[in-house]
Amino acid sequence: MERLQKEFKNLKKANDKKQNPTITQNMRELDFKLKAFEKDKVDLNKFLKNELDCYKALDYEDFQKNHEIVKKVRNFKGKIEDTEKKLKDVEDVLNEVERSLTE
């Protein structure tokens, strides 16, 4: 994530010199997607801390609790997959901006 933010700052500086409207629009989209990804990252960490870290090793063997744990883990997995898609979108837009600036 730090690498993407650093690249974003460098591209923003380069775009300030060119002032291309298409690149500026892509930069806004990239900024929005970076913020959305960062929010998802924070939400995932909260979910992990609040929902999954509270279980102990014995809870996994307890038949009264383990189905709840499985549901939460599946939910968490789905959230991770959604976040990975957002990261892929960020990388795609970043690559598009880099291409536009180097043309």
C-alpha positions in Angstrom: 0.0 0.0 0.0 2.8 2.4 0.8 4.3 1.7 -2.6 1.0 2.6 -4.3 0.7 5.8 -2.3 4.2 6.8 -3.1 3.7 6.1 -6.8 0.4 8.1 -6.7 2.2 11.2 -5.2 4.9 11.0 -7.9 2.3 10.7 -10.6 0.4 13.6 -9.2 3.6 15.7 -9.4 4.2 14.7 -12.9 0.6 15.5 -13.9 0.8 18.9 -12.3 3.4 19.7 -15.0 1.4 18.3 -17.9 -2.1 19.3 -16.9 -3.8 16.7 -19.1 -7.6 16.6 -18.3 -7.8 12.9 -18.9 -5.0 12.1 -16.6 -6.4 14.5 -14.0 -9.7 12.5 -14.1 -7.8 9.3 -13.8 -5.9 10.7 -10.8 -9.2 11.6 -9.1 -10.4 8.1 -9.7 -7.2 6.7 -8.4 -7.4 8.8 -5.3 -10.9 7.7 -4.6 -10.1 4.1 -5.0 -7.0 4.4 -2.8 -9.1 5.9 -0.1 -11.8 3.1 -0.5 -9.1 0.5 -0.3 -7.6 2.0 2.8 -11.0 2.1 4.5 -11.6 -1.6 3.6 -8.2 -2.4 5.1 -9.1 -0.7 8.4 -12.5 -2.4 8.4 -10.9 -5.8 7.9 -8.5 -5.2 10.8 -11.4 -4.2 13.0 -13.4 -7.3 12.0 -10.4 -9.5 12.7 -9.7 -7.9 16.0 -13.4 -7.7 17.2 -14.9 -10.8 15.7 -12.2 -13.5 15.2 -9.5 -12.8 17.7 -11.9 -13.3 20.6 -12.0 -17.1 20.0 -9.8 -19.5 21.9 -8.5 -22.8 20.7 -11.1 -24.7 22.7 -13.9 -22.7 20.9 -13.0 -24.4 17.6 -13.8 -27.8 19.1 -17.0 -26.7 20.8 -19.9 -27.8 18.6 -22.1 -25.0 20.0 -19.6 -22.3 18.7 -17.7 -23.7 15.8 -20.5 -23.2 13.2 -20.6 -19.5 14.2 -16.8 -19.3 13.7 -17.1 -20.9 10.3 -19.7 -18.4 9.2 -17.6 -15.5 10.4 -14.5 -16.9 8.7 -16.4 -17.3 5.4 -17.7 -13.7 5.7 -14.2 -12.5 6.4 -12.9 -14.4 3.4 -15.5 -12.7 1.2 -14.5 -9.3 2.5 -10.8 -10.1 1.7 -11.7 -11.1 -1.8 -13.7 -7.8 -2.4 -10.7 -5.9 -1.0 -8.3 -7.7 -3.4 -10.5 -6.7 -6.3 -10.4 -3.1 -5.2 -6.6 -3.3 -5.0 -6.5 -4.8 -8.5 -8.6 -1.8 -9.7 -6.2 0.6 -8.0 -3.3 -1.0 -9.8 -5.1 -1.0 -13.1 -5.8 2.8 -12.9 -2.3 3.4 -11.7 -0.9 1.6 -14.7 -3.2 3.6 -17.0 -2.1 6.9 -15.5 1.6 5.9 -15.9 1.0 5.0 -19.5 -0.8 8.3 -20.1 2.0 10.3 -18.6 4.8 8.5 -20.5 3.1 9.0 -23.9 
